[in-house]
Amino acid sequence: MTDGLSCTSPMPLAWHPDSLDELARQGMMREAALLLAAINQMEGTHDLEGGGPENRRLDRIEAKLDLALHLLARGLEPAQAPVTRNVTLSPTDVQWNEAPAPGTGTRLILELRPSDHLPLTLRLPAVALEPLPGIARARLEHLPEALDDALHQFVFRRHRQAIRARAGG
């Protein structure tokens, strides 16, 4: 999975067997696309902005809005966050440290919290793959185009940030 575009970071992750009907699954994926688009917008803005004096005022307003959204999201989420795991995410696959892993072929709903900026749970449909020792793996499946695009953008930006961090700048 890590041969192509991927990002690895600690994040809360849980999974459970998929028992959703098609209408509920479509609603879940629309919500996931909306959440990822919001995260991409929020985090992408931080990447592009310069530190010039004209941006200071906007930065303060944005920081206040980020805080308000963060507190609102905290109030809406369940108090108990999933266990934080080392997660490798690609546009098609997810792997995380866990033993025992879900059974190969099991249809899952993965619940991730990919951003501290907006700590809401991202729910994605997947099917469990053959695990590696201590590593659970799943392939994302049947993602609509908007969600697939938002996921590619998210992974690409995080991948680029990791490369910059390794290069020291």
Buried (B, 14 or more C-beta within 10 A) or exposed (E): BEEEBBBBEEBBBBBEEBEBEEEEBEEBBEBBBBBBBBBBEBBEEEEEEEEEEEEEEEEEEBEEEBEEBBEEBEEEEEEEBBEEBBBBBBBBBBBBBBEEBBEEEBBBBBBBBBBEBBBBBBBBBBBBBEBEEEBBBBBBEEBEEBBBBBBBBBBBBBBEBBEEEEEEE
